[in-house]
Amino acid sequence: LPLASCPPLDRFDYLPTKSFALSLRIGREPFEVAVIRRQLPYQALLGGRNRLKDYLALGDEVARGLGARVELERGLLLVASVALAASAVATAGTIGFVGFMAPHIARRLVGPSHGGLLPVSAITGGAMVVLADFVGRTVFAPLEIPCGIVTSAVGAPFFLYLLYRSRKT
């Protein structure tokens, strides 16, 4: 189909879709695909070290006793985590507190094992953003509250609760 035969877009809501489709038509790699391609090594690094993450959760001495190179593993996990967080913020923007709340909620759902923590955290974070967007669009309709404000309104009390709980133990 020639590009001129496409119907005109009335609003900017469809701009990311148009940008993605246009990138495919002119032979460029879409931004989203480039980000995912650059994330894959870091995702593989984090996903392939579930047993070592479980060892590190037991403490440094126990992890060393089980054969883990604690400093090296901690450094690799830190680099991979920072790279993934930076690429997520570069792609999606800053949605406050989701990256903080989702792993804590996922930990409650999954338990102490790191095997299912990453996928459950991703699903939990995505569900939280969708829910925050839904609340922001419907609670004060016809006004729309940005998703980041809704997640911050929920995240700040959640953060304070976690601080309070950690001080009690």
Disulfide bonds with the S-S distance in Angstrom:
none
